[in-house]
Amino acid sequence: MTLRRPFSLRVLIVTAALLMLVMPIAGVAMLRVVENVMHRQTESKLIAEGAFVHALFVEALGNVPPDGAPAAPPPGNGTRPPFFPSIDVGRDRVLPPTTPGQVPAGPAAPEAVLAGAKIEPILIQALPLSLSGVRVVDHHGIVVASSAGLKGDDLSERDEVARALAGRYTSVLRERAEIARPGPLSRYSRYRIYVALPIIVHDRVAGAIYIGRTSLTLFRDLWEDRFTVALAVMLVVTLTIGIVIAAFVASPLKKTVRRAQEIAAGGSGGGFRTPGWAPREAFELNDALGAMVERLEGRARYVEEFTRRVSHELKTPLTGIRGSVELLRDGWREMSDEERERFLGIIEADTARMERLVRRLLELARIEAAGPATGSADLRAVAQGLVEECRAAGREVKIEAGDAPSFVSIQPHLAEALMANLLDNAFVHGRPPVALTIEAGPKLVVRDRGPRIPPEHLPHVFEHFFTTAKDKGGTGLGLAVVKAICDACGAEVSVDSDSAGTTFTIVFRPG
């Protein structure tokens, strides 16, 4: 028994398509996660740098807030360290690039200016190593120390600086004004991260540390081992999907093609072997091809046997005709009129037998070649027409057709051929009258009053060329035609014989 697989080729293809669709989506999601991680790594780096600058500036102030520094909000509000990375690409809005600072409305706090002057050289020296732009602003928002310009500008209108001056840590993601190329891979990012840490001295906001730098970039970090492994995994998964599809689809089909080529080249039929892991369609295709090959082989055997039997059946009358012709040609003048008539009669009888044989063969070939027949015929009307022809030819037929439905699924000309062959068989083998009955079912019954058919002959009555009445002109094809017609229209034929005669019964499908 062929093992059926639970999946079909359609499921396999759809699954592969979904995987191919999910992979880039998953890749995009992974890249977004990676990007978010890199932004937070950048933010963590800036917080760490800001903590050192904070310590330097507070020490330069002498740990005393400048005059007029506002009070800091109460703790627990993001106003006291430690500060944790909080940037989320999926949640936070990306701000536009920074603009130049404003001209301050007044002077900066003197204490902050002095402290900024002390630490600014350190900030400038650290810039080539950290690549971060550091600015320290007093409690008014005026830059008092810078590693890269804007000193003396008022930055209080920038949102992150304003919130830091209110005592709250703030981090933002801004678009870069331009992407520098060529340059370090780490500078290829589209964004800059800015953090603003409040400088709180004795519960007073003495200013803010404002630091910004380009975020870590995927272009550089893709060269790291973890991302290289991720890319390798995606490549392996893609190749695996292709190999699986090739194994599940192409391999079984190639085996089927090779087997078909072997058969076409003259090899033996046999079965089409399908791997157990093949899709359901491969099993169905191989089953169909196997059935087709088996049918073709059966048809070839049938043609071979049929040809042999036809040759045998035609050989007898041809031999008789040839022998009679040779005798007539050699002894025409010496023969009496009775002898000439006898040999001419043999030629005529054998010729008539050959004509009947050829006619039945053509009829049988047409029916078997046509395949399943469709249509509808009225058995009662067909029977009436045939009975009238039989009676006109001097053949006695009794017909019984009640009121039961008599329309059946068969073409009218096939119904006529079916009845005609059954009646001819009854007239050859039985004694009149022949009874033809149409019963409910619909069912056709033909009874004759001939001798009983021996039990050993009953299984062969529908075989080609089987006849016990060759001396009466029987060809052995009439009942074979009946069986072929029944097979073509889906009817069932049976035969029963006893001392009272023989009965043929055909049960049709309703029309």
KAMO-V165220 format. One record per helix or strand. SS is the DSSP state (H for helix, E for strand). FROM is the first residue (numbers start at 1). TO is the last residue. If there is no record, write none. Layout:
ss=SS from=FROM to=TO
ss=SS from=FROM to=TO
This chain:
ss=H from=9 to=60
ss=E from=71 to=71
ss=E from=94 to=95
ss=E from=102 to=103
ss=H from=110 to=130
ss=E from=133 to=138
ss=E from=142 to=146
ss=E from=153 to=154
ss=H from=159 to=165
ss=E from=170 to=175
ss=H from=185 to=187
ss=E from=191 to=201
ss=E from=204 to=214
ss=H from=218 to=221
ss=H from=225 to=264
ss=H from=280 to=331
ss=H from=337 to=370
ss=E from=377 to=378
ss=H from=379 to=392
ss=E from=397 to=401
ss=E from=407 to=408
ss=H from=412 to=429
ss=E from=434 to=439
ss=E from=443 to=447
ss=H from=455 to=458
ss=H from=470 to=472
ss=H from=478 to=489
ss=E from=492 to=498
ss=E from=501 to=507
ss=E from=510 to=510
